[in-house]
Amino acid sequence: MSPTALLVTAVYLGSDRPRLIASLYLAGAFVMSLVMGIVLLLLLRGAGLHRSDHHTPRYVMRLGLGVLLVIGGIIVRRRRPPLAKDETKSGLLSRMIATPAPKSAFLVGLLVFAPGATFLAALQVIATARADLELTVIAVLIVVTINVLLVWVPIVLYFAIPEATSRYLAAFNQWLREHGRTIAADVLLAGGVILIVDGIHGLVAG
């Protein structure tokens, strides 16, 4: 649930060429997510963590990632909210979305969807699971699709009902800006606890 990703979607859907620019933003987001998913999958598969004789390292890594996610969730929850100032109003990203254009939209998609902690944790579980290649590929595609949810869902709705989508997108974006930090912290904590429990169970059972 990234307020930045949704805010950029709203900006692009309000541009002069909303369909083209928003679609290229989605393309960049999907390419970044898919490429990083494939890279991580190949690295972990290459390390053999999905094999039965790598049982302990596999669950130690899950346990370690779980601890890191919990720590991240605590930090996010305790961090003071930013002053009434949009986080995208400074730096390279703000300059790129200030004047929406097809080329910059694709690059913004790449930047905004650089892999986060929960995305990496999900891919790690998939990559180290003892599943065949076909099922692993399907799982990676599902995670990538979910990862760019805040881009493709508004775009699809905009193509069907543009006026209503713009109205509801603005309202949801405001709600997410107000609650995004809490949601992010809860997601990190929940994902961390799940990985810790899974890691401990795997080590004890192994």
N, C-alpha and C positions, 0 to 999 in steps of 0.2 A: 504494500500500500504506500506508494511513493507520491507525496504531494508534488514534488518537482516534475515527475513524469506526467501526472495529470494536468498540471499547470501548463506545461509545454504543449500538450495535446489541445487544451482549450485555446491557447494563443494561435496555434496553427489552424485550427478549425475556424478561427475568426479572421484569418488572413484573406488577401485578395483571391488566392487560388487554394482554397481549403482542401479540396479533394486531392490535388496533386501533392501539395506540400505535406499534408498530414500522412499521406500514403508513403512518401519517401521517409518520413520520420519513423513510421512503423517498420519500413524495410530495414533501416539502420538498427533499430531496436532488436528486430528478429535476427539479423545477421550477427550482431554482437553476442546475443544470447546463445544462438546455435553454435557459433564458432567456439566460444568458451566452453560450451557443453561438450563438444567433440574433443577439444584439447584436453580437458580434465578427464574425460572418459578414457582417452588413449593413454594418458599418463598413469592413471590408477590401474587400468587393465595391464599396462606394460609392467607395472610393479608387481603384478600377480596377486593383488589383494583380494581378488574374487575367488582364488583357488582355496580348496579345503585345507591345504597345508599352511595357509597364511591366516588362519582363524584368529589367533591372538593379535597380530598387528592390525588386522581389520577392525576389531572391536576396540582396541586401544585408540585408534585414530578417531572412531566415532565418539568415544568417551571424551577425548581431548577437544574435539570440535564442539561437543555439547557444553563443556565447561566454558569455552571461549564465547559461545552464543549467550550463555547465562550472564557472563561478565559484561558482554556487550549490551544486553538488555538492561542490566542494572545501571550501567553508565548512561544509556539513553534516557532511562526513567529519571535519573537524578540530575541530568544536565538541565541547566536553566533554559527555558524557551528563548528563542531569539527575540530581540526587540522588534517592534512592529515594522518589520522590514522583510521583504521577500528574499529568500535565500538565493534566488536566481538573479537578483538585481546587481550582482557584482561578479567580476571575473569574465572569463572567456565565454561561458555559457550565455550570460545575459546579452553580450554583444552579438552573439550568433542568432539569438531568437528575436532580437530587437527589430531586425529587418528580415522577416521570413522569406526564404528563398529555397528552391529545390535542393541545390548542392549542400547548403548549410544544414538543411533539415535532416538529411541522411547522416551527416556528421554528428549532429546533436543526438540523434538516436543511438549512435555508437557510444557517445560520451555518457549519456544519462543511464544507459543500461549496461555499463561496466558491471561485472558480477558482484553482487552483494553477498553477505554472509549466509543468509537463508538459501539463496540460489545455489551457492557452492555446497552447502550442507546436503541439500536435496540431491544434487548430482553425485556427491560422494557416496551416498547410500545406494544409488542406482548403479554406479560404476563398480562397487565392491560386492554387489549382490551376486549370488550364484545363479544367474539367469542366462538364457541363450541370447544370441545377438539380436534376433528379431524383437523379443520382448524388451530388451535394453534400449533399442532404438526408439520403440514406441514410447517408453517411459521418458526418455530424454525429450522427445517432441512434445509430450504432455507438459513437462516442466517448463519448457521454453514458451509454450502457448500461454500457460498461466502467468509466467514472468512478465509478459508484455500485455497482460489483460487490460491494464488501464490505458492502453493505446488503441488496440483493435476493437474493443467493445464500443467506445465512444464514436470511433470512425464509422463502424457498421451502422450504428443508430443514426448518425448524422446523415449518411447516405439515404436512409429510409425516411427519417423525420427531422430535418435540419433545424427548424425553429424550436421545437420542443427539446431536442437534444442540447442545443446551445443554452437554453434556459436551465434545464436540470443539471447540466454539466457545471455551470457557474455555481449553482447552489451546492452541489456535491463537493466541488473543489474547495469552497469556503468551509464546509463541514470537515473535510479531510485536513485542511490546514490547521483547524482548531484542535483536532483529535489525532492527527497523524503521528505525533511523537509518542502518545500513549499506545496507539495501535502497534507502532514499530517495536516498542519495548516489549509489549505482550507477546508479539509474534516471536521475537528473539528468545524470550524466556521460555515460551511453550516449546519451541523447536529445540532449545538447549536441553530442557528436561527430558523430552522424548529421546534425544540422542544419548544422554547420560544413562537413562534407564536401559535403553537398548544395548549400550556398550557394557554396562555392568552385568546385565543378563547374559550377554554373549560370552563374557569372560568367565563368569561363574559356571555357565552351562558347558563351556568348552573344557 
